[in-house]
């Protein structure tokens, strides 16, 4: 079994913000992979405090997860699921999230630290490890040093053309997820 966790904040007011790129990515994956009927609709799991869609990728059972704990406590939901299914987070967990250090629409799979991302740090702290697989989605539209209030910036709604640019990026995430789920 594999867990693919998209990070974001629950609620309509955050739906189209930069900080919800992880939620947007797993929503895209569910629709794309669900076209063939392979993935269920998202359903709320009270124990994990997460919305979960499940399906198969090849022979591998995969859960797409959107923690409903708010970003800074994402690790609680992830830890609950890793423990419940007795998974090895270094092998069985992929986290998708926004990255303020990458230009809008770029993706990277590397990373050795949380890079100031509180959701990722929450997962590190909850699991007690930092060696997890990840996909970072760039949300930077101007140099980081020009962003006066980073918290305000990441919680701003994306304009339509910028949201489209990020959505186009999700097609590049699909093969990474398929490779991970092998």
Secondary structure, 3 states (H helix, E strand, C coil): CEEEEECCCCCHHHCCEHHHHHHHHHHHHHHHHHCCCCECCCEEECCCCEEEEEEEECCEEEEEEEECCCHHHHHHHHHHHHHHCCCCHHHHEEEEEEEEEEECCCEECCCCCCCCCHHHHHHHHHHCCCCCEEEEEEEECCCHHHCCCHHHHHCCECCHHHHHHHHHHHHHHHHHHHHHCC
